[in-house]
């Protein structure tokens, strides 16, 4: 199954972006990333996407590693860092879709 992960970090920092992408690759080595860009609706935030081919066990494992309390609607998972525990303190938002 193909997944798409949308990540928003709370600072416009290339160093922080590289650190977060490195941590994501440690959790899911097959992720490939889009270039980042300023997040249009949030001040001083960056966003990027990651995609990978995973089986259902790998998806479950990745979900557990990224956040402790996902909002779920079928194959669509969403989490905000202000009310859940993210894998990195500067991750503001995660959205994982199983495509």
N, C-alpha and C positions, 0 to 999 in steps of 0.2 A: 504494500500500500504506500502511496505517496503522501507525505505530510508537507504542510507549509506552516512555518513558524514565523509569526510577526513579533518583533521585539522592539520595545521603546525603552530607551535609557534616559535618565533624568538630567543628563548633561551633554553638551556638545563637545565631547572630548575624544579625539582619536585614540589616545592612550587607553582610556576607559573602554572604548568600543573594542579595541584589540584584546584587552583582558577578558571581556565578556565573551567574545567569539572564541577565545582559547578555551575558556571553561565549557562552553557549549560543545566544542569539538572533543573535549575529554569525556563528556557525557554521551555524545553521539558522533563518532568519527566520520560518518558518511555525510554529514551536513555540508551543503555548499551554500554560500552566502551571496546576497546581492550587495552592491555598494550601498553604503549608508547615505542618508539625506536628513536634513532638518525635518522634524516632525511638524507638519503644517498647522496643527491646531494647538500645540503646546509650546510655550516659550522655552528656548534653550534646551530642547530635547532632540535626540537623534533616533531614527528608526532604520531598521533593516529587516530583511527576510532571510530565512533559511529553508532549504528543501532537502528532503532525503527520501529514500525508499526503505521502509521498515516493515517488519511483520508485526502482528498484534501484540506479541509479548514485548518486543522492543519499544513499541509505542507506549504501552503501559509503564514500562520501566522508565522511559524518558519523562513521561508526565509526572511520575513520583519524584524524580530528581529535580525537576524544574520549579515546582510549586506544591504547597501543602493543601490547597483548598481551591480547586478549579470550579468555575461555573460551567456546566455542561449542557449542551443541547445536541443530542445525537453525536455526530462526528465533529463537533465544534466545541472547543474548550477555550475559556477566557479567564484571566486572572489579573488583578491589580495589586501592585506592591504596597499600597497604603493600608490594605486590610488583610493581606495574606503574607506568607513567608516565601519570598522568592529565593532562587539559588544564588543571587547576587544582590547586595543591598541597593545598587543603583539601577536595577531593572524596575521600571515603572509599570510596564504592561506587557503581557504575553497573550498571544492568540494562536492556538494550534488548531489547524484544520486537517482532517483526514480526507484526502481528495479521491 
